[in-house]
């Protein structure tokens, strides 16, 4: 019998980990709501639970559908007499394998909609009762790939990196309300989930594609991957511990020996050596072929910068122009571009200003055509993905639209423009992509959850792209700035107003936003410093995988993997005035 009987909702309970967890919890005395999209498969789950000596209640639930979530909430509240849930196990998931250059926008979006946004939407729906009781537990089924990015696993890895960031932020924010947040990180698991992950590989082939040998190798590894995986019952046992422990760990890891070896290699080996191991395993050439003879633009390299209308982007455009680049400065904000053009003219610098909305496929296609025509077919030597913005506010207030807006610009838009220009670089066997991330792509702070989830995703995508494109002469580099003061406190207050009085629990923290901003600014930097780092990364003969600025950012990023989460949580609780919030709640 369990420590105490909990009322638990399990998403994705139609098979694999979700079904095994339903069996585990139901047979240990918990009241289990098993949910999923497929009614017939839910019936099979109930039969499996009954065969094991337990029982479950079925709820049809699609985590990507807001109306379905609301209906499930109403049904569960009715069945529990308004009490709601004691715990949620987020087991619904989706994965598609393949080189990132072949992963469509729709497939990338589906990873985030199911694995990330769906989990957050379900949590948000059932959180009010937990907060009111000052008790509850949220358990996310993540993966070891949230710390280990592998070529051909980039889309799934990006979603798992984003989920880890949100898990950590939720843990920090919801601790004030007595709600515990736990992350379970299994390695490969032998479930039908693997079938879905491998199913689409054949459709990614075409005659003469540079990616066909990689797909062949990945399919050849499928049997070995399955053999090394653990049965779902082992993960279910770990999830049971996460639900039943009086004081749960923040993270539970279940990895097979292969995954443990990979995790150790990723942490201990130099990046170049680890990338070489991954490339060798997947049939990616360990050495670059000789570059194709370049065109007339060799003497003046061509750069394209997204988000060049302000902040880091504008300073980078001017810095690269001073260094002799022909710069295509792009931004959705044409007024900001005009201001940048005036600055360039005052310095007698030449910039090619071009309106670009990275969330619009037609705008990206038009930009690609413009650059191609302007450079007589050459394209760009350097792509700086800088377009982005920050959604701010506590995660219990962020709705699905906030996540979609954020990821449409910072993640999907970045991949859209990368696919638009990287193929020509690979054909030419020469090029460089610089993705402007953030220290928040590695760390997780309160009130910045949606933004830092997007940056965690960018980190994972960049690592996979670096492994996949490197053999074709294309470097992929991350630049991770610390806080750049751009009106954080003002935008945080605007976020508070946007939720129209729903944020009363957080008033004490928001009242201190000026103080919080001062603390962040003390360890921050100016846009000009980041522009200089971008220039350094662009010109380096053999660039590093990551650059941070200023010194505080370098220290924070390097220390993060070694600092206990409990200590980090205490420090951030103080820095973001969460103690004051808790006093107000009392």
C-alpha positions as CSV (number, residue, x, y, z in Angstrom):
1,X,0.0,0.0,0.0
2,X,1.2,3.5,-0.8
3,X,2.3,6.1,1.7
4,X,-1.0,7.8,1.3
5,X,-3.7,7.6,-1.4
6,X,-3.4,10.3,-3.9
7,X,-5.7,11.4,-6.7
8,X,-3.4,11.3,-9.7
9,X,-4.0,12.3,-13.3
10,X,-1.7,10.5,-15.8
11,X,-1.5,12.0,-19.3
12,X,-0.4,9.7,-22.2
13,X,-1.8,6.7,-20.4
14,X,-2.7,4.8,-23.6
15,X,0.6,2.9,-23.7
16,X,4.2,2.7,-22.7
17,X,5.3,4.7,-19.7
18,X,1.8,6.1,-19.0
19,X,0.1,2.7,-19.0
20,X,2.8,1.1,-16.9
21,X,2.5,4.0,-14.4
22,X,-1.3,3.6,-14.3
23,X,-0.8,0.0,-13.4
24,X,1.8,0.8,-10.8
25,X,-0.1,3.5,-9.0
26,X,-3.6,2.0,-9.2
27,X,-2.3,-1.3,-7.7
28,X,-0.7,0.6,-4.8
29,X,-4.0,2.2,-3.7
30,X,-4.0,5.5,-5.5
31,X,-7.1,6.9,-7.3
32,X,-5.9,7.1,-10.9
33,X,-7.4,9.1,-13.7
34,X,-5.8,7.6,-16.9
35,X,-6.1,10.0,-19.8
36,X,-5.3,10.0,-23.5
37,X,-6.7,10.9,-26.9
38,X,-7.6,7.4,-28.1
39,X,-10.7,6.0,-26.3
40,X,-10.1,2.4,-27.5
41,X,-6.5,2.4,-26.2
42,X,-7.7,3.8,-22.9
43,X,-10.0,0.8,-22.6
44,X,-7.0,-1.5,-23.1
45,X,-5.1,0.4,-20.4
46,X,-8.0,-0.2,-18.0
47,X,-8.0,-3.9,-18.8
48,X,-4.3,-4.0,-18.1
49,X,-4.8,-2.3,-14.7
50,X,-7.6,-4.7,-13.8
51,X,-5.6,-7.7,-14.8
52,X,-3.0,-6.5,-12.3
53,X,-5.6,-6.2,-9.6
54,X,-6.3,-2.5,-9.7
55,X,-8.7,-0.1,-11.3
56,X,-8.6,3.3,-13.0
57,X,-11.0,6.0,-14.1
58,X,-10.8,7.0,-17.8
59,X,-10.7,10.6,-19.0
60,X,-10.4,11.4,-22.7
61,X,-7.8,14.2,-23.0
62,X,-5.7,15.7,-25.7
63,X,-3.0,17.9,-24.1
64,X,-2.7,20.0,-27.3
65,X,-6.4,21.0,-27.3
66,X,-7.5,23.7,-24.9
67,X,-11.2,22.7,-25.0
68,X,-10.3,19.0,-24.3
69,X,-8.3,20.2,-21.2
70,X,-11.1,22.3,-19.9
71,X,-13.6,19.4,-20.4
72,X,-11.2,17.0,-18.6
73,X,-10.9,19.5,-15.7
74,X,-14.6,19.9,-15.4
75,X,-15.1,16.1,-15.4
76,X,-12.4,15.5,-12.8
77,X,-13.7,18.2,-10.5
78,X,-17.2,16.8,-10.7
79,X,-15.9,13.3,-9.9
80,X,-13.8,14.5,-7.0
81,X,-16.5,16.7,-5.5
82,X,-14.4,19.9,-6.3
83,X,-11.3,18.6,-4.6
84,X,-9.3,18.3,-7.8
85,X,-6.0,16.4,-8.1
86,X,-3.3,15.6,-5.6
87,X,-0.7,14.9,-8.3
88,X,-0.2,14.9,-12.1
89,X,2.2,12.7,-14.0
90,X,2.9,14.2,-17.4
91,X,3.7,11.1,-19.6
92,X,2.3,12.3,-23.0
93,X,5.0,12.8,-25.5
94,X,6.0,12.8,-29.2
95,X,9.4,12.4,-31.0
96,X,10.5,12.5,-34.6
97,X,14.1,11.6,-35.5
98,X,16.2,12.9,-38.4
99,X,18.6,15.7,-39.3
100,X,17.3,19.1,-38.3
101,X,17.6,20.4,-41.9
102,X,14.9,17.9,-42.8
103,X,12.6,18.5,-39.8
104,X,9.6,20.7,-41.0
105,X,8.2,23.7,-39.1
106,X,5.1,21.6,-38.4
107,X,7.0,18.7,-36.9
108,X,9.1,21.0,-34.7
109,X,6.0,22.8,-33.5
110,X,4.3,19.4,-32.7
111,X,7.3,18.5,-30.4
112,X,6.7,21.7,-28.4
113,X,2.9,21.6,-28.5
114,X,2.8,18.0,-27.1
115,X,5.9,17.7,-24.9
116,X,6.1,21.3,-23.5
117,X,3.0,23.5,-24.0
118,X,0.6,20.6,-23.4
119,X,2.2,19.7,-20.1
120,X,2.1,23.4,-19.0
121,X,-1.5,23.8,-20.1
122,X,-2.6,20.7,-18.1
123,X,-0.7,21.9,-15.0
124,X,-2.3,25.3,-15.3
125,X,-5.7,23.9,-15.5
126,X,-5.4,21.9,-12.3
127,X,-3.2,24.2,-10.3
128,X,-5.8,26.4,-8.6
129,X,-7.0,23.6,-6.3
130,X,-3.5,22.6,-5.4
131,X,-2.5,26.2,-4.6
132,X,-5.6,26.7,-2.5
133,X,-4.8,23.5,-0.5
134,X,-1.1,24.4,-0.3
135,X,-0.4,20.9,-1.4
136,X,0.2,19.0,-4.7
137,X,2.8,17.3,-6.8
138,X,3.6,17.7,-10.5
139,X,5.9,15.1,-12.1
140,X,7.3,15.6,-15.6
141,X,8.6,12.6,-17.6
142,X,11.6,14.2,-19.3
143,X,14.6,12.5,-20.7
144,X,18.4,12.3,-20.3
145,X,18.5,14.1,-23.7
146,X,17.6,17.3,-21.8
147,X,21.3,17.3,-20.9
148,X,22.7,15.4,-23.9
149,X,22.1,16.7,-27.4
150,X,22.7,14.3,-30.3
151,X,22.6,14.8,-34.0
152,X,19.3,13.5,-35.5
153,X,17.7,13.9,-32.1
154,X,17.7,17.7,-32.2
155,X,13.9,18.4,-32.3
156,X,13.1,16.0,-29.5
157,X,16.1,17.2,-27.5
158,X,15.0,20.8,-27.9
159,X,11.6,20.0,-26.5
160,X,13.2,18.2,-23.5
161,X,15.6,21.0,-22.8
162,X,12.6,23.4,-22.8
163,X,10.7,21.1,-20.5
164,X,13.6,21.0,-18.0
165,X,13.8,24.8,-17.9
166,X,10.0,25.0,-17.2
167,X,10.2,22.3,-14.6
168,X,12.9,24.2,-12.8
169,X,11.1,27.5,-12.9
170,X,7.8,25.9,-11.8
171,X,9.7,24.3,-8.9
172,X,11.0,27.6,-7.7
173,X,7.7,29.5,-8.1
174,X,5.3,26.9,-6.8
175,X,7.3,25.9,-3.7
176,X,5.7,29.0,-2.1
177,X,2.3,27.4,-2.4
178,X,3.3,23.9,-1.1
179,X,3.3,22.4,-4.6
180,X,6.3,20.2,-5.4
181,X,7.6,19.8,-8.9
182,X,9.7,16.8,-9.9
183,X,11.6,15.8,-13.1
184,X,12.1,12.1,-14.0
185,X,14.7,11.6,-16.6
186,X,14.8,8.1,-18.2
187,X,17.1,7.1,-21.0
188,X,15.8,5.0,-23.9
189,X,12.6,3.1,-23.0
190,X,11.3,0.1,-25.0
191,X,7.8,1.4,-25.9
192,X,5.7,2.2,-29.0
193,X,7.1,5.7,-28.6
194,X,10.2,4.5,-30.4
195,X,8.1,3.3,-33.3
196,X,6.8,6.8,-33.8
197,X,10.3,8.3,-33.5
198,X,11.7,6.1,-36.3
199,X,8.6,5.9,-38.5
200,X,9.2,9.1,-40.6
201,X,12.8,8.5,-41.6
202,X,12.1,6.9,-45.0
203,X,10.0,10.0,-46.0
204,X,13.2,12.1,-45.4
205,X,15.1,10.5,-48.3
206,X,15.5,11.8,-51.8
207,X,17.9,11.0,-54.6
208,X,21.3,12.5,-54.0
209,X,20.6,13.9,-50.5
210,X,23.6,14.4,-48.3
211,X,21.5,13.1,-45.4
212,X,20.7,9.6,-46.9
213,X,23.8,7.9,-45.3
214,X,22.9,9.4,-41.9
215,X,19.4,8.1,-42.2
216,X,20.7,4.7,-43.2
217,X,23.0,4.6,-40.2
218,X,20.3,5.7,-37.8
219,X,17.9,3.0,-39.1
220,X,20.7,0.5,-38.7
221,X,21.1,1.5,-35.1
222,X,17.4,1.0,-34.3
223,X,17.6,-2.6,-33.1
224,X,20.6,-1.8,-30.9
225,X,18.8,1.3,-29.4
226,X,15.8,-0.9,-28.6
227,X,17.9,-3.6,-27.0
228,X,19.7,-1.1,-24.8
229,X,16.4,0.5,-23.6
230,X,14.8,-0.2,-20.3
231,X,11.2,-1.6,-19.9
232,X,8.5,1.0,-19.1
233,X,7.8,-0.7,-15.8
234,X,11.2,0.4,-14.5
235,X,10.3,4.0,-15.3
236,X,6.8,3.5,-13.7
237,X,8.5,2.3,-10.5
238,X,10.6,5.5,-10.4
239,X,7.5,7.6,-11.1
240,X,5.8,5.8,-8.2
241,X,8.7,6.9,-5.9
242,X,8.3,10.5,-7.1
243,X,4.6,10.4,-6.2
244,X,4.9,8.6,-2.9
245,X,8.1,10.0,-1.3
246,X,7.4,12.3,1.6
247,X,10.2,14.6,0.5
248,X,10.8,13.8,-3.2
249,X,14.1,14.5,-5.0
250,X,14.1,17.3,-7.4
251,X,15.2,14.9,-10.2
252,X,15.3,11.2,-10.7
253,X,17.5,9.7,-13.4
254,X,17.1,6.3,-14.9
255,X,19.6,5.6,-17.6
256,X,21.0,2.5,-19.2
257,X,24.8,2.0,-19.3
258,X,25.0,3.5,-22.8
259,X,23.2,6.7,-21.8
260,X,25.3,7.0,-18.6
261,X,28.5,6.7,-20.7
262,X,27.2,9.3,-23.1
263,X,26.3,11.7,-20.3
264,X,29.7,11.3,-18.7
265,X,31.4,11.9,-22.1
266,X,29.3,15.0,-22.8
267,X,30.3,16.5,-19.5
268,X,34.0,15.5,-19.3
269,X,35.2,15.5,-22.9
270,X,36.1,18.6,-24.9
271,X,33.2,19.5,-27.2
272,X,35.1,18.7,-30.4
273,X,35.9,15.2,-29.1
274,X,32.3,14.5,-28.1
275,X,31.0,15.8,-31.4
276,X,33.5,13.5,-33.2
277,X,32.1,10.5,-31.3
278,X,28.5,11.4,-32.2
279,X,29.4,12.0,-35.9
280,X,31.3,8.7,-36.1
281,X,28.3,6.8,-34.6
282,X,25.9,8.3,-37.1
283,X,28.1,8.1,-40.2
284,X,28.8,11.8,-40.4
285,X,32.2,12.5,-41.9
286,X,34.7,13.1,-39.1
287,X,36.7,15.5,-41.2
288,X,35.6,18.4,-43.4
289,X,36.0,18.0,-47.2
290,X,38.0,20.7,-48.9
291,X,36.0,23.9,-49.5
292,X,34.6,24.6,-52.9
293,X,36.3,27.5,-54.7
294,X,34.5,30.7,-53.5
295,X,33.1,33.5,-55.7
296,X,34.1,37.1,-56.0
297,X,32.6,37.8,-52.5
298,X,35.6,36.0,-50.9
299,X,37.3,39.4,-50.3
300,X,34.2,40.8,-48.6
301,X,32.3,38.2,-46.6
302,X,28.5,38.5,-46.5
303,X,26.6,38.5,-43.2
304,X,22.9,38.5,-42.5
305,X,21.6,39.5,-39.1
306,X,18.0,39.0,-37.9
307,X,16.6,41.3,-35.2
308,X,19.0,44.0,-36.3
309,X,16.7,46.9,-35.4
310,X,17.8,47.3,-31.8
311,X,19.9,46.3,-28.9
312,X,22.4,43.5,-29.7
313,X,21.4,43.2,-33.4
314,X,22.0,46.9,-34.3
315,X,25.4,47.0,-32.5
316,X,26.4,43.7,-34.2
317,X,25.4,45.0,-37.7
318,X,27.6,48.1,-37.2
319,X,30.5,46.2,-35.8
320,X,30.5,43.7,-38.6
321,X,30.2,46.5,-41.2
322,X,33.2,48.2,-39.7
323,X,35.1,44.9,-40.0
324,X,34.5,44.8,-43.7
325,X,31.5,42.6,-44.0
326,X,28.7,43.3,-46.4
327,X,25.8,43.3,-43.9
328,X,22.2,42.5,-44.6
329,X,20.5,44.0,-41.6
330,X,16.9,42.6,-41.2
331,X,14.1,43.2,-38.8
332,X,10.3,43.2,-38.6
333,X,10.4,46.8,-37.3
334,X,11.1,49.0,-40.4
335,X,11.2,52.2,-38.3
336,X,14.0,50.6,-36.1
337,X,15.8,49.6,-39.3
338,X,15.6,53.2,-40.6
339,X,17.1,54.5,-37.4
340,X,20.0,51.9,-37.8
341,X,20.4,53.1,-41.4
342,X,20.9,56.7,-40.2
343,X,23.5,55.6,-37.7
344,X,25.4,53.7,-40.4
345,X,25.2,56.6,-42.8
346,X,26.6,58.9,-40.1
347,X,29.6,56.5,-39.8
348,X,29.8,56.2,-43.6
349,X,29.0,52.5,-43.4
350,X,27.0,50.6,-45.9
351,X,24.2,48.4,-44.7
352,X,21.6,46.6,-46.8
353,X,18.4,47.1,-44.8
354,X,15.6,44.6,-45.4
355,X,12.3,43.9,-43.6
356,X,12.1,40.3,-42.3
357,X,9.5,38.6,-40.1
358,X,11.1,35.3,-39.1
359,X,7.6,33.9,-38.2
360,X,6.4,34.3,-41.8
361,X,7.7,31.7,-44.3
362,X,7.0,34.0,-47.2
363,X,9.0,36.7,-45.7
364,X,11.9,34.3,-45.2
365,X,11.7,33.1,-48.8
366,X,11.6,36.7,-50.0
367,X,14.7,37.5,-47.9
368,X,16.6,34.5,-49.3
369,X,15.7,35.5,-52.9
370,X,16.8,39.1,-52.2
371,X,20.2,38.1,-50.8
372,X,20.8,35.5,-53.5
373,X,20.1,38.1,-56.2
374,X,22.1,40.8,-54.5
375,X,25.2,38.5,-54.2
376,X,24.9,37.0,-57.6
377,X,24.0,33.6,-56.2
378,X,26.6,33.5,-53.5
379,X,24.3,33.8,-50.4
380,X,25.7,34.5,-47.0
381,X,28.9,33.5,-45.3
382,X,27.7,34.4,-41.8
383,X,24.2,34.1,-40.4
384,X,23.5,35.8,-37.1
385,X,20.2,34.6,-35.6
386,X,19.5,37.4,-33.1
387,X,15.7,38.0,-33.5
388,X,14.0,37.4,-30.2
389,X,12.1,38.9,-27.3
390,X,11.1,37.9,-23.8
391,X,7.7,36.8,-22.3
392,X,7.8,37.6,-18.6
393,X,5.7,36.6,-15.6
394,X,5.0,33.6,-13.4
395,X,4.3,30.4,-15.2
396,X,0.9,29.9,-13.5
397,X,-0.3,32.9,-15.5
398,X,1.2,32.1,-18.9
399,X,-1.4,30.7,-21.4
400,X,-0.8,28.7,-24.5
401,X,-0.6,31.9,-26.7
402,X,2.3,33.2,-24.6
403,X,4.3,30.0,-25.3
404,X,3.4,30.0,-29.0
405,X,4.4,33.7,-29.5
406,X,7.7,33.1,-27.7
407,X,8.7,30.0,-29.6
408,X,7.4,31.2,-33.0
409,X,10.1,34.0,-32.9
410,X,12.9,32.6,-30.7
411,X,12.9,29.0,-31.9
412,X,10.8,28.1,-34.9
413,X,11.8,31.4,-36.6
414,X,15.5,30.7,-35.9
415,X,15.2,27.2,-37.6
416,X,13.2,28.6,-40.5
417,X,15.9,31.2,-41.4
418,X,18.6,28.6,-40.7
419,X,17.1,26.1,-43.2
420,X,16.8,28.9,-45.7
421,X,20.5,29.7,-45.8
422,X,22.5,26.8,-44.3
423,X,22.0,24.4,-47.3
424,X,23.9,26.8,-49.6
425,X,26.7,27.0,-47.0
426,X,26.9,23.2,-46.9
427,X,26.9,23.1,-50.7
428,X,29.8,25.6,-50.7
429,X,31.4,23.7,-47.7
430,X,31.9,27.0,-46.0
431,X,29.9,29.1,-43.6
432,X,29.1,30.1,-40.1
433,X,25.9,30.4,-38.1
434,X,25.9,32.3,-34.8
435,X,22.8,31.8,-32.6
436,X,22.3,34.5,-29.9
437,X,21.1,32.6,-26.9
438,X,21.4,33.6,-23.3
439,X,22.8,32.4,-19.9
440,X,19.1,31.6,-19.4
441,X,19.6,28.9,-22.0
442,X,21.6,27.1,-19.3
443,X,20.1,28.6,-16.0
444,X,16.5,28.9,-14.9
445,X,15.2,31.9,-12.9
446,X,11.7,32.7,-11.6
447,X,9.4,34.9,-13.7
448,X,11.4,34.2,-16.9
449,X,10.2,30.7,-17.5
450,X,8.6,31.0,-21.0
451,X,11.6,32.9,-22.3
452,X,14.3,30.7,-20.9
453,X,12.5,27.6,-22.1
454,X,12.8,29.0,-25.6
455,X,16.5,29.7,-25.0
456,X,17.1,26.2,-23.6
457,X,15.6,24.9,-26.9
458,X,17.9,27.1,-28.9
459,X,20.9,25.6,-27.1
460,X,19.8,22.0,-27.9
461,X,19.1,22.9,-31.6
462,X,22.5,24.6,-31.9
463,X,24.3,21.6,-30.5
464,X,22.6,19.3,-32.9
465,X,23.1,21.6,-35.9
466,X,26.8,21.9,-35.0
467,X,27.2,18.1,-35.0
468,X,25.2,17.7,-38.3
469,X,26.6,20.6,-40.3
470,X,30.2,20.6,-39.2
471,X,31.3,17.9,-41.6
472,X,30.0,20.0,-44.4
473,X,32.1,23.0,-43.5
474,X,29.5,25.0,-41.5
475,X,30.3,26.1,-38.0
476,X,27.5,26.6,-35.5
477,X,28.2,28.8,-32.6
478,X,26.3,29.9,-29.5
479,X,26.7,33.4,-27.9
480,X,25.3,33.5,-24.4
481,X,25.0,37.0,-23.0
482,X,23.9,37.7,-19.4
483,X,21.3,40.2,-18.6
484,X,21.2,43.2,-21.0
485,X,19.2,46.0,-19.5
486,X,16.3,46.8,-21.9
487,X,13.4,47.8,-19.6
488,X,12.9,44.5,-17.7
489,X,11.0,46.1,-14.8
490,X,8.7,48.0,-17.1
491,X,7.9,45.0,-19.3
492,X,7.3,42.9,-16.1
493,X,4.7,45.4,-15.0
494,X,3.1,45.3,-18.4
495,X,2.9,41.6,-18.1
496,X,1.1,42.0,-14.7
497,X,-1.4,44.4,-16.3
498,X,-1.9,42.0,-19.2
499,X,-3.3,39.3,-16.9
500,X,-6.0,41.7,-15.7
501,X,-5.8,41.2,-11.9
502,X,-5.1,37.5,-12.0
503,X,-1.6,38.0,-10.6
504,X,-2.6,39.1,-7.1
505,X,-0.5,36.3,-5.5
506,X,2.6,37.9,-7.1
507,X,2.1,41.5,-6.1
508,X,5.0,41.5,-3.5
509,X,7.5,40.4,-6.1
510,X,6.3,42.7,-8.9
511,X,6.5,45.6,-6.5
512,X,10.2,44.9,-6.2
513,X,10.9,44.7,-9.9
514,X,13.1,47.9,-9.8
515,X,15.3,46.3,-7.1
516,X,15.4,43.0,-9.0
517,X,16.4,44.8,-12.2
518,X,19.2,46.6,-10.4
519,X,20.6,43.2,-9.1
520,X,20.5,41.8,-12.6
521,X,22.1,44.8,-14.2
522,X,25.0,44.6,-11.7
523,X,26.1,41.4,-13.4
524,X,24.9,42.4,-16.9
525,X,26.5,44.0,-19.9
526,X,25.9,46.5,-22.7
527,X,24.9,45.5,-26.2
528,X,28.2,46.7,-27.6
529,X,30.0,44.0,-25.5
530,X,27.9,41.3,-27.1
531,X,28.5,42.7,-30.6
532,X,32.2,42.4,-29.9
533,X,31.8,38.8,-28.9
534,X,29.8,38.1,-32.1
535,X,32.6,39.7,-34.1
536,X,35.1,37.5,-32.3
537,X,33.1,34.4,-33.0
538,X,32.6,35.4,-36.6
539,X,36.3,35.9,-37.3
540,X,37.9,33.0,-35.3
541,X,39.6,30.5,-37.5
542,X,38.3,27.7,-35.3
543,X,35.5,29.1,-33.2
544,X,34.5,27.7,-29.8
545,X,31.1,26.1,-29.5
546,X,30.0,28.7,-26.9
547,X,30.9,32.3,-26.0
548,X,29.7,34.1,-22.9
549,X,29.9,37.7,-21.8
550,X,30.6,39.3,-19.5
551,X,32.8,37.4,-17.0
552,X,29.9,36.8,-14.6
553,X,28.1,35.0,-17.4
554,X,31.1,32.7,-18.1
555,X,31.4,31.9,-14.4
556,X,27.6,31.2,-14.1
557,X,27.4,28.9,-17.1
558,X,30.5,26.9,-16.2
559,X,29.4,26.5,-12.5
560,X,25.8,25.7,-13.2
561,X,26.2,21.9,-13.8
562,X,28.1,21.5,-10.5
563,X,25.9,23.6,-8.1
564,X,23.2,21.7,-6.2
565,X,19.7,22.7,-7.2
566,X,18.8,23.2,-3.6
567,X,21.4,25.9,-3.2
568,X,20.4,27.5,-6.5
569,X,16.8,27.6,-5.4
570,X,17.7,29.3,-2.1
571,X,19.8,32.0,-3.8
572,X,17.1,32.7,-6.5
573,X,14.4,32.8,-3.9
574,X,16.2,35.6,-2.2
575,X,17.2,37.5,-5.3
576,X,13.7,37.5,-6.8
577,X,11.9,38.5,-3.5
578,X,10.0,35.2,-3.3
579,X,10.3,35.4,0.5
580,X,8.2,38.5,0.4
581,X,5.6,36.7,-1.7
582,X,5.4,33.9,0.8
583,X,5.0,36.4,3.7
584,X,2.1,38.0,1.8
585,X,0.5,34.6,1.3
586,X,0.7,33.8,5.0
